[in-house]
Amino acid sequence: MQPASRYVIGIRFGLITGFLYAILLFCRYHFFSSDPTTYFSFILASYVVILFAFLFTGIARKKELGGFAEVREIFQSIFIAILITEFIYVLFIFIYMKRIDPGFMNHFRESALAFYHQKGLGVSEIDMRMKGVDSLAEQAKPAGLVKGFGTAVVVDSVFGFIFSFILRKQKPSSEESKIKFT
């Protein structure tokens, strides 16, 4: 039996995580956009799920290597998964905003404005919060998506490196094994 390529785990988990992210994004836009509080709470919950998927990528790579792995071996698989996941994220956002629901940002802006008025916030507070909503619209444009891709890869990679560092386990050297058994 031939050993699997060292990229298989990263590619497999990247595709799984990317499609999971697309499903979470669809749910976010379709079911949670009526009020900003649940929308942003769902963003946070979704990101935690994605981080766990990156952790599971590292665990799978370590298991594939027999329980002993260096940081770079684990991080390589996690990084590949991050690249694929973020590419699927950008692709999904682009398709969703251009083809599936081109008026989403306008609807979200209107519902956020109505929500803030319902909460009885002052005009200055509403203006400040609406600037945040408008920044989301800028992030959904192609230039914002490319910039966001780079930022997301860097942030996810920091978590990936932390996971790799936690999961690493070096093989005991043969001299250490002899000392323990004598």
N, C-alpha and C positions, 0 to 999 in steps of 0.2 A: 504494500500500500504506500502510495506517495504522500509525503507530508503536504498539508495545505499551504498555500502561499501565505506569507506573513501579512498580506493586505486583506485577506478574505474576511476576517473578523471585523475590521474597520469598515469595509464596504458593506457587509451584511447589516451590521448594526447602524451604519449611517443611513441606509435605505429605510430600515425599520423605523428609526427615530425620525427621519425626515417625513415619512408618511404619517407617523403619529402626530408630529407637529402640524402637518397640514390639516389633519382631522380636528386637532385642538383649535387651530386658527379658524376653521370653518364654524365650529361651535361658538367660538368667541364672537365672530362677526354676526352670526345668525341668531344666536340665543341670548347673548349677554350685552348687546350694544344699547339696550334701552335705557340703562342708567350707568353713569361713569363709575360709580363705586363697585358694582359687580363686574364691570368690564375690566377695571384695573386689578381687582382681586383675582379674576380669572387669568389675567396675564401672569401674575405672580405664581399662581398655582400651576399653570402650564409650564412655566420656566423651571419650577422645581421638578416636575415630571421629566422634563428633558434632561436636566442635570442627572437625575437618577439613571436615565437611559445611558448617559455617557459613563457613569460609574459602572453600570452593568457591562458596558463594552470593555472596560478595563479588567473587570473580573473574568469575563469570558476569555480575554487574551491571556491572562495569567493562568487560567485553567488549561488553556490550549498548550501552554509552555510547560505544563507539568507542575504548576504551583510555584515555580521559581522564575522570576522575571526581573529585569532591570527597569528602571524608570523609563528609559528611552524606548524599550520594546512595548511597554504598556501605553506610553504616551503616543507612540506612532499610530496605534490602532484608534485611540480616542481622537487624535487629530484628524485622521481620515474621516471618522464618523462626524466630527464637527463640520468639516468642509462640505460634506455631502448634505448634512442636515440644514446648514445655513443656505446652501444653494437651493434646496427644495423650498425653504422658507421664502427666499427672495422670489423664486419662480411662482410660488403660490400667491403671494401678495400681488405680484404684477398681474397675473391672470385674473385674480379675484377683483381687483380694483378696475381693471380695464374691460373685462368681459362678463364676469358673473354678476357683479353689482357695482356698476360705475358710479352710482349716486350714494354709495355707502357713507363717504365722508360727510356729505351734506346732511344726510339723515342723522348721522351720529352727532354732528354739530348741533342740529336742531334739538335732538333729544337731550343732549347735555345742557343746552341753554334752558330748556323747559325744566329740567331736573334742578338746576341751580336756582331758578326763579321759585320753584316749588319749595325749596329748602329755605327760602327767605334770605338769601345772601345779598349783601350790598352790591351796588353797581361796580365799585372798584374790585371787590373780591371776585365777582363774576367775570370781569374783564381779565383779571389775572389768570383765572382757571381756563377761560376760553383761549388764551394764548397757548396754553398747554395742549388743548384740543387742536388748535391750528398747527402746532408743531407736528402733531401726528399726521396731518394731511401732507406736510412737507416730507416727512419720512417715507410716505407711501409713494412718492414720485420716483421715477427711475434713478435720478441722481442721489436721492436720499436712500434708496434701497442699496445702491453700491456702497455708499459711505457706511450705511448700517451693517452691511455684510462684513466689512473690514473690522468695524468695532465689535460686532458680535463674535467674530472668530477670535479676536484678541481676548475678550472677556471669557468666552467659553474655554479658551486654551489655558487661561489661568486656573480655572476650576479643573480642567483636565490634567494639568500638571500636579495640582494638589492631590487629585485622586491617584495619579500614577505614583506619586511619592508615598502615599499611604499604602498602596497595594504592593509595592516592591518587596521582593524577598530574594536574597542572593543565595545561590547554592553554597553549601558549606564546602570549604576547600578540603582537599584530601588530608592535609596535615591536621586540620582541626578535627576531622573524623577519627584519625588515629589516636589523637590525644584523649578524646572522650572515651574510647573503647579500651584503653590500656590502663 
